Amino acid sequence: MALKAEALFEKMVPLLETHGEEFVKKVGAVFHFEIKANKDSEAKHFSLDLKNGKGKFSKGKEGTADATFSMLDDTIIAL
């Protein structure tokens, strides 16, 4: 089952290309996301690097996280 959050993260990729350096200057952090489809499912991991270069979205855990968010797929979409 594909996560809605994954599609959301993929939409960020073009924004990082055009505005990533600006985001990196303002945020300066690496975030890991542990997203579950439901309470009983296995988490999928994603990384959002807003600390280096133009920033970068990755599937899996990449880099050392400054913060890790664990939540359900519907919760991150609601945010």
N, CA, C and O atoms as a Tripos MOL2 file, in Angstrom:
@<TRIPOS>MOLECULE
protein
  316   315    79     0     0
PROTEIN
NO_CHARGES

@<TRIPOS>ATOM
      1 N           0.8430   -1.1890    0.0000 N.3       1 MET1
      2 CA          0.0000    0.0000    0.0000 C.3       1 MET1
      3 C           0.8840    1.2470    0.0000 C.2       1 MET1
      4 O           1.7390    1.4080    0.8710 O.2       1 MET1
      5 N           0.6800    2.1050   -0.9550 N.am      2 ALA2
      6 CA          1.4620    3.3360   -1.0400 C.3       2 ALA2
      7 C           0.9610    4.3410   -0.0010 C.2       2 ALA2
      8 O          -0.2370    4.4550    0.2580 O.2       2 ALA2
      9 N           1.8910    5.0440    0.5670 N.am      3 LEU3
     10 CA          1.5430    6.0650    1.5490 C.3       3 LEU3
     11 C           1.2610    7.3940    0.8470 C.2       3 LEU3
     12 O           1.9340    7.7610   -0.1160 O.2       3 LEU3
     13 N           0.2530    8.1020    1.3500 N.am      4 LYS4
     14 CA         -0.0450    9.4330    0.8290 C.3       4 LYS4
     15 C           1.1110   10.3840    1.1220 C.2       4 LYS4
     16 O           1.3820   11.3040    0.3500 O.2       4 LYS4
     17 N           1.7830   10.1510    2.2400 N.am      5 ALA5
     18 CA          2.9080   11.0070    2.6290 C.3       5 ALA5
     19 C           4.0370   10.9420    1.6060 C.2       5 ALA5
     20 O           4.7100   11.9410    1.3560 O.2       5 ALA5
     21 N           4.2430    9.7750    1.0180 N.am      6 GLU6
     22 CA          5.3140    9.6450    0.0270 C.3       6 GLU6
     23 C           5.0430   10.5640   -1.1690 C.2       6 GLU6
     24 O           5.9560   11.2250   -1.6630 O.2       6 GLU6
     25 N           3.8150   10.6050   -1.6240 N.am      7 ALA7
     26 CA          3.4480   11.4970   -2.7350 C.3       7 ALA7
     27 C           3.6360   12.9600   -2.3300 C.2       7 ALA7
     28 O           4.0570   13.7850   -3.1410 O.2       7 ALA7
     29 N           3.3230   13.2750   -1.0760 N.am      8 LEU8
     30 CA          3.5110   14.6330   -0.5690 C.3       8 LEU8
     31 C           4.9930   15.0130   -0.6060 C.2       8 LEU8
     32 O           5.3490   16.0950   -1.0710 O.2       8 LEU8
     33 N           5.8500   14.1220   -0.1150 N.am      9 PHE9
     34 CA          7.2910   14.3800   -0.1290 C.3       9 PHE9
     35 C           7.8150   14.5360   -1.5540 C.2       9 PHE9
     36 O           8.6490   15.4020   -1.8150 O.2       9 PHE9
     37 N           7.3360   13.7080   -2.4700 N.am     10 GLU10
     38 CA          7.7760   13.7810   -3.8710 C.3      10 GLU10
     39 C           7.4430   15.1410   -4.4800 C.2      10 GLU10
     40 O           8.1780   15.6340   -5.3350 O.2      10 GLU10
     41 N           6.3490   15.7440   -4.0470 N.am     11 LYS11
     42 CA          5.9740   17.0710   -4.5500 C.3      11 LYS11
     43 C           6.9390   18.1490   -4.0670 C.2      11 LYS11
     44 O           6.9980   19.2310   -4.6510 O.2      11 LYS11
     45 N           7.6960   17.8670   -3.0080 N.am     12 MET12
     46 CA          8.6600   18.8350   -2.4830 C.3      12 MET12
     47 C           9.9260   18.9070   -3.3290 C.2      12 MET12
     48 O          10.6270   19.9190   -3.3100 O.2      12 MET12
     49 N          10.2250   17.8430   -4.0730 N.am     13 VAL13
     50 CA         11.4820   17.7700   -4.8240 C.3      13 VAL13
     51 C          11.6600   18.9640   -5.7640 C.2      13 VAL13
     52 O          12.7230   19.5830   -5.7350 O.2      13 VAL13
     53 N          10.6650   19.3220   -6.6050 N.am     14 PRO14
     54 CA         10.8600   20.4950   -7.4690 C.3      14 PRO14
     55 C          11.0290   21.8000   -6.6830 C.2      14 PRO14
     56 O          11.7380   22.7060   -7.1210 O.2      14 PRO14
     57 N          10.3750   21.8900   -5.5230 N.am     15 LEU15
     58 CA         10.5390   23.0910   -4.6860 C.3      15 LEU15
     59 C          11.9600   23.2010   -4.1600 C.2      15 LEU15
     60 O          12.5000   24.3020   -4.0530 O.2      15 LEU15
     61 N          12.5630   22.0790   -3.8340 N.am     16 LEU16
     62 CA         13.9440   22.1060   -3.3670 C.3      16 LEU16
     63 C          14.8840   22.5600   -4.4760 C.2      16 LEU16
     64 O          15.8610   23.2630   -4.2160 O.2      16 LEU16
     65 N          14.5950   22.1640   -5.7000 N.am     17 GLU17
     66 CA         15.4260   22.5890   -6.8290 C.3      17 GLU17
     67 C          15.4050   24.1040   -7.0010 C.2      17 GLU17
     68 O          16.4350   24.7140   -7.2860 O.2      17 GLU17
     69 N          14.2360   24.7080   -6.8300 N.am     18 THR18
     70 CA         14.1150   26.1490   -7.0610 C.3      18 THR18
     71 C          14.3110   27.0070   -5.8170 C.2      18 THR18
     72 O          14.7900   28.1370   -5.9160 O.2      18 THR18
     73 N          13.9450   26.4830   -4.6430 N.am     19 HIS19
     74 CA         14.0010   27.2970   -3.4140 C.3      19 HIS19
     75 C          14.8010   26.6330   -2.2890 C.2      19 HIS19
     76 O          14.8270   27.1370   -1.1660 O.2      19 HIS19
     77 N          15.4470   25.5180   -2.5850 N.am     20 GLY20
     78 CA         16.1260   24.7460   -1.5460 C.3      20 GLY20
     79 C          17.1700   25.5050   -0.7580 C.2      20 GLY20
     80 O          17.2260   25.3890    0.4670 O.2      20 GLY20
     81 N          18.0010   26.2830   -1.4400 N.am     21 GLU21
     82 CA         19.0490   27.0180   -0.7240 C.3      21 GLU21
     83 C          18.4430   27.9890    0.2930 C.2      21 GLU21
     84 O          18.9820   28.1820    1.3820 O.2      21 GLU21
     85 N          17.3310   28.5850   -0.0770 N.am     22 GLU22
     86 CA         16.6170   29.4980    0.8250 C.3      22 GLU22
     87 C          16.0930   28.7410    2.0540 C.2      22 GLU22
     88 O          16.2190   29.2190    3.1810 O.2      22 GLU22
     89 N          15.5030   27.5520    1.8290 N.am     23 PHE23
     90 CA         15.0090   26.7230    2.9300 C.3      23 PHE23
     91 C          16.1500   26.3000    3.8490 C.2      23 PHE23
     92 O          16.0150   26.3220    5.0720 O.2      23 PHE23
     93 N          17.2740   25.9140    3.2490 N.am     24 VAL24
     94 CA         18.4330   25.4610    4.0320 C.3      24 VAL24
     95 C          18.9310   26.5850    4.9400 C.2      24 VAL24
     96 O          19.2420   26.3490    6.1070 O.2      24 VAL24
     97 N          19.0050   27.8070    4.4060 N.am     25 LYS25
     98 CA         19.4520   28.9540    5.2140 C.3      25 LYS25
     99 C          18.5230   29.2030    6.3960 C.2      25 LYS25
    100 O          18.9840   29.5550    7.4820 O.2      25 LYS25
    101 N          17.2170   29.0230    6.1930 N.am     26 LYS26
    102 CA         16.2330   29.3050    7.2440 C.3      26 LYS26
    103 C          16.0860   28.1590    8.2410 C.2      26 LYS26
    104 O          15.8910   28.4110    9.4300 O.2      26 LYS26
    105 N          16.1740   26.9130    7.7900 N.am     27 VAL27
    106 CA         15.8630   25.7670    8.6450 C.3      27 VAL27
    107 C          17.1120   25.1550    9.2500 C.2      27 VAL27
    108 O          17.2120   25.0560   10.4730 O.2      27 VAL27
    109 N          18.0660   24.7440    8.4300 N.am     28 GLY28
    110 CA         19.3260   24.1920    8.9200 C.3      28 GLY28
    111 C          19.1930   22.9190    9.7350 C.2      28 GLY28
    112 O          19.8450   22.7790   10.7690 O.2      28 GLY28
    113 N          18.3500   21.9790    9.2830 N.am     29 ALA29
    114 CA         18.1530   20.7380   10.0370 C.3      29 ALA29
    115 C          17.8430   19.5770    9.0890 C.2      29 ALA29
    116 O          17.3840   19.7690    7.9630 O.2      29 ALA29
    117 N          18.1090   18.3720    9.5840 N.am     30 VAL30
    118 CA         17.7600   17.1380    8.8770 C.3      30 VAL30
    119 C          16.6350   16.4750    9.6620 C.2      30 VAL30
    120 O          16.7220   16.3120   10.8790 O.2      30 VAL30
    121 N          15.5790   16.0950    8.9490 N.am     31 PHE31
    122 CA         14.4170   15.4710    9.5690 C.3      31 PHE31
    123 C          14.2400   14.0510    9.0440 C.2      31 PHE31
    124 O          14.3400   13.8020    7.8430 O.2      31 PHE31
    125 N          13.9780   13.1350    9.9540 N.am     32 HIS32
    126 CA         13.5860   11.7790    9.5800 C.3      32 HIS32
    127 C          12.1060   11.6220    9.8980 C.2      32 HIS32
    128 O          11.6140   12.1270   10.9070 O.2      32 HIS32
    129 N          11.4120   10.9190    9.0250 N.am     33 PHE33
    130 CA          9.9930   10.6440    9.2060 C.3      33 PHE33
    131 C           9.7810    9.1430    9.2080 C.2      33 PHE33
    132 O          10.2410    8.4500    8.3010 O.2      33 PHE33
    133 N           9.0920    8.6370   10.2130 N.am     34 GLU34
    134 CA          8.6970    7.2300   10.3120 C.3      34 GLU34
    135 C           7.1800    7.2150   10.1830 C.2      34 GLU34
    136 O           6.4660    7.5570   11.1250 O.2      34 GLU34
    137 N           6.6980    6.8190    9.0210 N.am     35 ILE35
    138 CA          5.2760    6.9200    8.7110 C.3      35 ILE35
    139 C           4.6670    5.5250    8.5930 C.2      35 ILE35
    140 O           5.2010    4.6540    7.9080 O.2      35 ILE35
    141 N           3.5460    5.3340    9.2700 N.am     36 LYS36
    142 CA          2.8090    4.0710    9.2040 C.3      36 LYS36
    143 C           1.4550    4.2990    8.5420 C.2      36 LYS36
    144 O           0.8240    5.3360    8.7490 O.2      36 LYS36
    145 N           1.0070    3.3270    7.7430 N.am     37 ALA37
    146 CA         -0.3160    3.3960    7.1340 C.3      37 ALA37
    147 C          -1.3950    3.3150    8.2170 C.2      37 ALA37
    148 O          -2.4220    3.9880    8.1340 O.2      37 ALA37
    149 N          -1.1470    2.4800    9.2370 N.am     38 ASN38
    150 CA         -2.0430    2.3590   10.3920 C.3      38 ASN38
    151 C          -1.2140    1.9200   11.5910 C.2      38 ASN38
    152 O          -0.0260    1.6290   11.4510 O.2      38 ASN38
    153 N          -1.8210    1.8700   12.7510 N.am     39 LYS39
    154 CA         -1.0860    1.5640   13.9900 C.3      39 LYS39
    155 C          -0.3510    0.2270   13.9430 C.2      39 LYS39
    156 O           0.7010    0.0800   14.5650 O.2      39 LYS39
    157 N          -0.8820   -0.7330   13.2240 N.am     40 ASP40
    158 CA         -0.3140   -2.0790   13.2270 C.3      40 ASP40
    159 C           0.6390   -2.3580   12.0710 C.2      40 ASP40
    160 O           1.1950   -3.4530   11.9900 O.2      40 ASP40
    161 N           0.8360   -1.4050   11.1860 N.am     41 SER41
    162 CA          1.6980   -1.6390   10.0240 C.3      41 SER41
    163 C           3.1460   -1.2600   10.3290 C.2      41 SER41
    164 O           3.4380   -0.5820   11.3140 O.2      41 SER41
    165 N           4.0250   -1.7100    9.4710 N.am     42 GLU42
    166 CA          5.4430   -1.4000    9.6020 C.3      42 GLU42
    167 C           5.6960    0.0050    9.0630 C.2      42 GLU42
    168 O           5.1020    0.4110    8.0640 O.2      42 GLU42
    169 N           6.5680    0.7340    9.7220 N.am     43 ALA43
    170 CA          6.8600    2.1090    9.3130 C.3      43 ALA43
    171 C           7.7270    2.1330    8.0580 C.2      43 ALA43
    172 O           8.6010    1.2880    7.8670 O.2      43 ALA43
    173 N           7.4630    3.1150    7.2150 N.am     44 LYS44
    174 CA          8.3480    3.4340    6.0960 C.3      44 LYS44
    175 C           9.1030    4.6900    6.5040 C.2      44 LYS44
    176 O           8.5590    5.5610    7.1820 O.2      44 LYS44
    177 N          10.3550    4.7740    6.0870 N.am     45 HIS45
    178 CA         11.2150    5.8700    6.5130 C.3      45 HIS45
    179 C          11.5440    6.8010    5.3560 C.2      45 HIS45
    180 O          11.7640    6.3730    4.2230 O.2      45 HIS45
    181 N          11.5690    8.0990    5.6830 N.am     46 PHE46
    182 CA         11.9030    9.1370    4.7210 C.3      46 PHE46
    183 C          12.8000   10.1550    5.4050 C.2      46 PHE46
    184 O          12.7400   10.3280    6.6220 O.2      46 PHE46
    185 N          13.6320   10.8280    4.6190 N.am     47 SER47
    186 CA         14.5080   11.8680    5.1440 C.3      47 SER47
    187 C          14.3120   13.1520    4.3620 C.2      47 SER47
    188 O          14.1230   13.1320    3.1460 O.2      47 SER47
    189 N          14.3580   14.2580    5.0660 N.am     48 LEU48
    190 CA         14.3000   15.5720    4.4410 C.3      48 LEU48
    191 C          15.4750   16.3750    4.9950 C.2      48 LEU48
    192 O          15.4730   16.7910    6.1540 O.2      48 LEU48
    193 N          16.4690   16.5820    4.1470 N.am     49 ASP49
    194 CA         17.6750   17.3130    4.5310 C.3      49 ASP49
    195 C          17.4940   18.7790    4.1490 C.2      49 ASP49
    196 O          17.5330   19.1380    2.9730 O.2      49 ASP49
    197 N          17.3000   19.6000    5.1440 N.am     50 LEU50
    198 CA         17.2240   21.0460    4.9400 C.3      50 LEU50
    199 C          18.3980   21.7140    5.6540 C.2      50 LEU50
    200 O          18.2760   22.7910    6.2380 O.2      50 LEU50
    201 N          19.5490   21.0230    5.5800 N.am     51 LYS51
    202 CA         20.7620   21.4900    6.2430 C.3      51 LYS51
    203 C          21.9190   21.6760    5.2560 C.2      51 LYS51
    204 O          22.8530   22.4310    5.5270 O.2      51 LYS51
    205 N          21.8550   20.9920    4.1220 N.am     52 ASN52
    206 CA         22.9790   20.9530    3.1910 C.3      52 ASN52
    207 C          22.5610   21.2980    1.7640 C.2      52 ASN52
    208 O          21.5230   20.8420    1.2860 O.2      52 ASN52
    209 N          23.3800   22.1080    1.0900 N.am     53 GLY53
    210 CA         23.1670   22.4240   -0.3180 C.3      53 GLY53
    211 C          21.8030   23.0190   -0.5960 C.2      53 GLY53
    212 O          21.4100   24.0180    0.0060 O.2      53 GLY53
    213 N          21.0730   22.3800   -1.5340 N.am     54 LYS54
    214 CA         19.7200   22.8090   -1.8880 C.3      54 LYS54
    215 C          18.6730   22.0100   -1.1300 C.2      54 LYS54
    216 O          17.4750   22.1530   -1.3780 O.2      54 LYS54
    217 N          19.1200   21.1730   -0.2110 N.am     55 GLY55
    218 CA         18.2000   20.2880    0.4720 C.3      55 GLY55
    219 C          17.9940   19.0300   -0.3520 C.2      55 GLY55
    220 O          18.3640   18.9760   -1.5250 O.2      55 GLY55
    221 N          17.3970   18.0120    0.2730 N.am     56 LYS56
    222 CA         17.2210   16.7460   -0.4230 C.3      56 LYS56
    223 C          16.1680   15.9080    0.2830 C.2      56 LYS56
    224 O          16.1320   15.8320    1.5110 O.2      56 LYS56
    225 N          15.3080   15.2770   -0.5180 N.am     57 PHE57
    226 CA         14.3540   14.2970   -0.0200 C.3      57 PHE57
    227 C          14.8820   12.9200   -0.3800 C.2      57 PHE57
    228 O          15.3360   12.7090   -1.5040 O.2      57 PHE57
    229 N          14.8270   11.9690    0.5670 N.am     58 SER58
    230 CA         15.2840   10.6070    0.3220 C.3      58 SER58
    231 C          14.3300    9.6130    0.9540 C.2      58 SER58
    232 O          13.7510    9.8590    2.0120 O.2      58 SER58
    233 N          14.1830    8.4850    0.2790 N.am     59 LYS59
    234 CA         13.4670    7.3680    0.8890 C.3      59 LYS59
    235 C          14.4790    6.6570    1.7730 C.2      59 LYS59
    236 O          15.6220    6.4440    1.3690 O.2      59 LYS59
    237 N          14.0650    6.2920    2.9680 N.am     60 GLY60
    238 CA         14.9660    5.6770    3.9330 C.3      60 GLY60
    239 C          15.5630    6.7320    4.8470 C.2      60 GLY60
    240 O          15.3080    7.9270    4.6960 O.2      60 GLY60
    241 N          16.3560    6.2720    5.7910 N.am     61 LYS61
    242 CA         17.0230    7.1830    6.7210 C.3      61 LYS61
    243 C          18.3650    7.5640    6.1260 C.2      61 LYS61
    244 O          19.2130    6.7090    5.8680 O.2      61 LYS61
    245 N          18.5460    8.8550    5.9150 N.am     62 GLU62
    246 CA         19.8010    9.3490    5.3540 C.3      62 GLU62
    247 C          20.2900   10.5100    6.1910 C.2      62 GLU62
    248 O          19.5210   11.4210    6.4990 O.2      62 GLU62
    249 N          21.5370   10.4910    6.5550 N.am     63 GLY63
    250 CA         22.1040   11.5510    7.3770 C.3      63 GLY63
    251 C          21.7320   11.3800    8.8390 C.2      63 GLY63
    252 O          20.9860   10.4740    9.2120 O.2      63 GLY63
    253 N          22.2650   12.2640    9.6460 N.am     64 THR64
    254 CA         21.9820   12.2720   11.0730 C.3      64 THR64
    255 C          20.8360   13.2350   11.3370 C.2      64 THR64
    256 O          20.9350   14.4280   11.0480 O.2      64 THR64
    257 N          19.7640   12.7160   11.8790 N.am     65 ALA65
    258 CA         18.5580   13.5320   12.0900 C.3      65 ALA65
    259 C          18.7190   14.4900   13.2570 C.2      65 ALA65
    260 O          19.2540   14.1330   14.3060 O.2      65 ALA65
    261 N          18.2480   15.7030   13.0570 N.am     66 ASP66
    262 CA         18.1280   16.6640   14.1470 C.3      66 ASP66
    263 C          16.8000   16.4590   14.8690 C.2      66 ASP66
    264 O          16.6490   16.8290   16.0330 O.2      66 ASP66
    265 N          15.8440   15.8670   14.1630 N.am     67 ALA67
    266 CA         14.5390   15.5400   14.7440 C.3      67 ALA67
    267 C          13.9380   14.3790   13.9520 C.2      67 ALA67
    268 O          14.1310   14.2720   12.7410 O.2      67 ALA67
    269 N          13.2110   13.5180   14.6520 N.am     68 THR68
    270 CA         12.5220   12.3980   14.0140 C.3      68 THR68
    271 C          11.0450   12.5000   14.3690 C.2      68 THR68
    272 O          10.6760   12.6860   15.5290 O.2      68 THR68
    273 N          10.2130   12.3740   13.3440 N.am     69 PHE69
    274 CA          8.7660   12.4180   13.5190 C.3      69 PHE69
    275 C           8.1970   11.0450   13.2200 C.2      69 PHE69
    276 O           8.4370   10.4930   12.1460 O.2      69 PHE69
    277 N           7.4470   10.4890   14.1570 N.am     70 SER70
    278 CA          6.7760    9.2040   13.9760 C.3      70 SER70
    279 C           5.2810    9.4620   14.0100 C.2      70 SER70
    280 O           4.7470    9.9700   14.9960 O.2      70 SER70
    281 N           4.6070    9.1040   12.9150 N.am     71 MET71
    282 CA          3.1720    9.3710   12.8660 C.3      71 MET71
    283 C           2.4920    8.5010   11.8190 C.2      71 MET71
    284 O           3.1350    7.8370   11.0060 O.2      71 MET71
    285 N           1.1730    8.5320   11.8740 N.am     72 LEU72
    286 CA          0.3680    7.8180   10.8930 C.3      72 LEU72
    287 C           0.2800    8.6450    9.6180 C.2      72 LEU72
    288 O           0.3920    9.8700    9.6390 O.2      72 LEU72
    289 N           0.0780    7.9450    8.5120 N.am     73 ASP73
    290 CA         -0.0110    8.5770    7.2030 C.3      73 ASP73
    291 C          -1.0840    9.6700    7.1810 C.2      73 ASP73
    292 O          -0.8320   10.7790    6.7090 O.2      73 ASP73
    293 N          -2.2690    9.3590    7.6880 N.am     74 ASP74
    294 CA         -3.3440   10.3540    7.6970 C.3      74 ASP74
    295 C          -3.0130   11.5790    8.5350 C.2      74 ASP74
    296 O          -3.4700   12.6800    8.2290 O.2      74 ASP74
    297 N          -2.2270   11.4000    9.5820 N.am     75 THR75
    298 CA         -1.8530   12.5120   10.4540 C.3      75 THR75
    299 C          -0.9430   13.4920    9.7330 C.2      75 THR75
    300 O          -1.1540   14.7030    9.7990 O.2      75 THR75
    301 N           0.0600   12.9760    9.0500 N.am     76 ILE76
    302 CA          0.9780   13.8930    8.3460 C.3      76 ILE76
    303 C           0.2610   14.6210    7.2200 C.2      76 ILE76
    304 O           0.5670   15.7810    6.9410 O.2      76 ILE76
    305 N          -0.6850   13.9600    6.5720 N.am     77 ILE77
    306 CA         -1.4600   14.6260    5.5260 C.3      77 ILE77
    307 C          -2.3320   15.7210    6.1340 C.2      77 ILE77
    308 O          -2.4950   16.7870    5.5410 O.2      77 ILE77
    309 N          -2.8840   15.4660    7.2990 N.am     78 ALA78
    310 CA         -3.7140   16.4710    7.9780 C.3      78 ALA78
    311 C          -2.9070   17.7000    8.3980 C.2      78 ALA78
    312 O          -3.4320   18.8120    8.4370 O.2      78 ALA78
    313 N          -1.6270   17.4900    8.7100 N.am     79 LEU79
    314 CA         -0.7810   18.6250    9.0930 C.3      79 LEU79
    315 C          -0.5990   19.5510    7.9210 C.2      79 LEU79
    316 O           0.0820   20.5690    8.0380 O.2      79 LEU79
@<TRIPOS>BOND
     1     1     2 1
     2     2     3 1
     3     3     4 2
     4     3     5 am
     5     5     6 1
     6     6     7 1
     7     7     8 2
     8     7     9 am
     9     9    10 1
    10    10    11 1
    11    11    12 2
    12    11    13 am
    13    13    14 1
    14    14    15 1
    15    15    16 2
    16    15    17 am
    17    17    18 1
    18    18    19 1
    19    19    20 2
    20    19    21 am
    21    21    22 1
    22    22    23 1
    23    23    24 2
    24    23    25 am
    25    25    26 1
    26    26    27 1
    27    27    28 2
    28    27    29 am
    29    29    30 1
    30    30    31 1
    31    31    32 2
    32    31    33 am
    33    33    34 1
    34    34    35 1
    35    35    36 2
    36    35    37 am
    37    37    38 1
    38    38    39 1
    39    39    40 2
    40    39    41 am
    41    41    42 1
    42    42    43 1
    43    43    44 2
    44    43    45 am
    45    45    46 1
    46    46    47 1
    47    47    48 2
    48    47    49 am
    49    49    50 1
    50    50    51 1
    51    51    52 2
    52    51    53 am
    53    53    54 1
    54    54    55 1
    55    55    56 2
    56    55    57 am
    57    57    58 1
    58    58    59 1
    59    59    60 2
    60    59    61 am
    61    61    62 1
    62    62    63 1
    63    63    64 2
    64    63    65 am
    65    65    66 1
    66    66    67 1
    67    67    68 2
    68    67    69 am
    69    69    70 1
    70    70    71 1
    71    71    72 2
    72    71    73 am
    73    73    74 1
    74    74    75 1
    75    75    76 2
    76    75    77 am
    77    77    78 1
    78    78    79 1
    79    79    80 2
    80    79    81 am
    81    81    82 1
    82    82    83 1
    83    83    84 2
    84    83    85 am
    85    85    86 1
    86    86    87 1
    87    87    88 2
    88    87    89 am
    89    89    90 1
    90    90    91 1
    91    91    92 2
    92    91    93 am
    93    93    94 1
    94    94    95 1
    95    95    96 2
    96    95    97 am
    97    97    98 1
    98    98    99 1
    99    99   100 2
   100    99   101 am
   101   101   102 1
   102   102   103 1
   103   103   104 2
   104   103   105 am
   105   105   106 1
   106   106   107 1
   107   107   108 2
   108   107   109 am
   109   109   110 1
   110   110   111 1
   111   111   112 2
   112   111   113 am
   113   113   114 1
   114   114   115 1
   115   115   116 2
   116   115   117 am
   117   117   118 1
   118   118   119 1
   119   119   120 2
   120   119   121 am
   121   121   122 1
   122   122   123 1
   123   123   124 2
   124   123   125 am
   125   125   126 1
   126   126   127 1
   127   127   128 2
   128   127   129 am
   129   129   130 1
   130   130   131 1
   131   131   132 2
   132   131   133 am
   133   133   134 1
   134   134   135 1
   135   135   136 2
   136   135   137 am
   137   137   138 1
   138   138   139 1
   139   139   140 2
   140   139   141 am
   141   141   142 1
   142   142   143 1
   143   143   144 2
   144   143   145 am
   145   145   146 1
   146   146   147 1
   147   147   148 2
   148   147   149 am
   149   149   150 1
   150   150   151 1
   151   151   152 2
   152   151   153 am
   153   153   154 1
   154   154   155 1
   155   155   156 2
   156   155   157 am
   157   157   158 1
   158   158   159 1
   159   159   160 2
   160   159   161 am
   161   161   162 1
   162   162   163 1
   163   163   164 2
   164   163   165 am
   165   165   166 1
   166   166   167 1
   167   167   168 2
   168   167   169 am
   169   169   170 1
   170   170   171 1
   171   171   172 2
   172   171   173 am
   173   173   174 1
   174   174   175 1
   175   175   176 2
   176   175   177 am
   177   177   178 1
   178   178   179 1
   179   179   180 2
   180   179   181 am
   181   181   182 1
   182   182   183 1
   183   183   184 2
   184   183   185 am
   185   185   186 1
   186   186   187 1
   187   187   188 2
   188   187   189 am
   189   189   190 1
   190   190   191 1
   191   191   192 2
   192   191   193 am
   193   193   194 1
   194   194   195 1
   195   195   196 2
   196   195   197 am
   197   197   198 1
   198   198   199 1
   199   199   200 2
   200   199   201 am
   201   201   202 1
   202   202   203 1
   203   203   204 2
   204   203   205 am
   205   205   206 1
   206   206   207 1
   207   207   208 2
   208   207   209 am
   209   209   210 1
   210   210   211 1
   211   211   212 2
   212   211   213 am
   213   213   214 1
   214   214   215 1
   215   215   216 2
   216   215   217 am
   217   217   218 1
   218   218   219 1
   219   219   220 2
   220   219   221 am
   221   221   222 1
   222   222   223 1
   223   223   224 2
   224   223   225 am
   225   225   226 1
   226   226   227 1
   227   227   228 2
   228   227   229 am
   229   229   230 1
   230   230   231 1
   231   231   232 2
   232   231   233 am
   233   233   234 1
   234   234   235 1
   235   235   236 2
   236   235   237 am
   237   237   238 1
   238   238   239 1
   239   239   240 2
   240   239   241 am
   241   241   242 1
   242   242   243 1
   243   243   244 2
   244   243   245 am
   245   245   246 1
   246   246   247 1
   247   247   248 2
   248   247   249 am
   249   249   250 1
   250   250   251 1
   251   251   252 2
   252   251   253 am
   253   253   254 1
   254   254   255 1
   255   255   256 2
   256   255   257 am
   257   257   258 1
   258   258   259 1
   259   259   260 2
   260   259   261 am
   261   261   262 1
   262   262   263 1
   263   263   264 2
   264   263   265 am
   265   265   266 1
   266   266   267 1
   267   267   268 2
   268   267   269 am
   269   269   270 1
   270   270   271 1
   271   271   272 2
   272   271   273 am
   273   273   274 1
   274   274   275 1
   275   275   276 2
   276   275   277 am
   277   277   278 1
   278   278   279 1
   279   279   280 2
   280   279   281 am
   281   281   282 1
   282   282   283 1
   283   283   284 2
   284   283   285 am
   285   285   286 1
   286   286   287 1
   287   287   288 2
   288   287   289 am
   289   289   290 1
   290   290   291 1
   291   291   292 2
   292   291   293 am
   293   293   294 1
   294   294   295 1
   295   295   296 2
   296   295   297 am
   297   297   298 1
   298   298   299 1
   299   299   300 2
   300   299   301 am
   301   301   302 1
   302   302   303 1
   303   303   304 2
   304   303   305 am
   305   305   306 1
   306   306   307 1
   307   307   308 2
   308   307   309 am
   309   309   310 1
   310   310   311 1
   311   311   312 2
   312   311   313 am
   313   313   314 1
   314   314   315 1
   315   315   316 2
@<TRIPOS>SUBSTRUCTURE
     1 MET1         2 RESIDUE 1 A MET
     2 ALA2         6 RESIDUE 1 A ALA
     3 LEU3        10 RESIDUE 1 A LEU
     4 LYS4        14 RESIDUE 1 A LYS
     5 ALA5        18 RESIDUE 1 A ALA
     6 GLU6        22 RESIDUE 1 A GLU
     7 ALA7        26 RESIDUE 1 A ALA
     8 LEU8        30 RESIDUE 1 A LEU
     9 PHE9        34 RESIDUE 1 A PHE
    10 GLU10       38 RESIDUE 1 A GLU
    11 LYS11       42 RESIDUE 1 A LYS
    12 MET12       46 RESIDUE 1 A MET
    13 VAL13       50 RESIDUE 1 A VAL
    14 PRO14       54 RESIDUE 1 A PRO
    15 LEU15       58 RESIDUE 1 A LEU
    16 LEU16       62 RESIDUE 1 A LEU
    17 GLU17       66 RESIDUE 1 A GLU
    18 THR18       70 RESIDUE 1 A THR
    19 HIS19       74 RESIDUE 1 A HIS
    20 GLY20       78 RESIDUE 1 A GLY
    21 GLU21       82 RESIDUE 1 A GLU
    22 GLU22       86 RESIDUE 1 A GLU
    23 PHE23       90 RESIDUE 1 A PHE
    24 VAL24       94 RESIDUE 1 A VAL
    25 LYS25       98 RESIDUE 1 A LYS
    26 LYS26      102 RESIDUE 1 A LYS
    27 VAL27      106 RESIDUE 1 A VAL
    28 GLY28      110 RESIDUE 1 A GLY
    29 ALA29      114 RESIDUE 1 A ALA
    30 VAL30      118 RESIDUE 1 A VAL
    31 PHE31      122 RESIDUE 1 A PHE
    32 HIS32      126 RESIDUE 1 A HIS
    33 PHE33      130 RESIDUE 1 A PHE
    34 GLU34      134 RESIDUE 1 A GLU
    35 ILE35      138 RESIDUE 1 A ILE
    36 LYS36      142 RESIDUE 1 A LYS
    37 ALA37      146 RESIDUE 1 A ALA
    38 ASN38      150 RESIDUE 1 A ASN
    39 LYS39      154 RESIDUE 1 A LYS
    40 ASP40      158 RESIDUE 1 A ASP
    41 SER41      162 RESIDUE 1 A SER
    42 GLU42      166 RESIDUE 1 A GLU
    43 ALA43      170 RESIDUE 1 A ALA
    44 LYS44      174 RESIDUE 1 A LYS
    45 HIS45      178 RESIDUE 1 A HIS
    46 PHE46      182 RESIDUE 1 A PHE
    47 SER47      186 RESIDUE 1 A SER
    48 LEU48      190 RESIDUE 1 A LEU
    49 ASP49      194 RESIDUE 1 A ASP
    50 LEU50      198 RESIDUE 1 A LEU
    51 LYS51      202 RESIDUE 1 A LYS
    52 ASN52      206 RESIDUE 1 A ASN
    53 GLY53      210 RESIDUE 1 A GLY
    54 LYS54      214 RESIDUE 1 A LYS
    55 GLY55      218 RESIDUE 1 A GLY
    56 LYS56      222 RESIDUE 1 A LYS
    57 PHE57      226 RESIDUE 1 A PHE
    58 SER58      230 RESIDUE 1 A SER
    59 LYS59      234 RESIDUE 1 A LYS
    60 GLY60      238 RESIDUE 1 A GLY
    61 LYS61      242 RESIDUE 1 A LYS
    62 GLU62      246 RESIDUE 1 A GLU
    63 GLY63      250 RESIDUE 1 A GLY
    64 THR64      254 RESIDUE 1 A THR
    65 ALA65      258 RESIDUE 1 A ALA
    66 ASP66      262 RESIDUE 1 A ASP
    67 ALA67      266 RESIDUE 1 A ALA
    68 THR68      270 RESIDUE 1 A THR
    69 PHE69      274 RESIDUE 1 A PHE
    70 SER70      278 RESIDUE 1 A SER
    71 MET71      282 RESIDUE 1 A MET
    72 LEU72      286 RESIDUE 1 A LEU
    73 ASP73      290 RESIDUE 1 A ASP
    74 ASP74      294 RESIDUE 1 A ASP
    75 THR75      298 RESIDUE 1 A THR
    76 ILE76      302 RESIDUE 1 A ILE
    77 ILE77      306 RESIDUE 1 A ILE
    78 ALA78      310 RESIDUE 1 A ALA
    79 LEU79      314 RESIDUE 1 A LEU
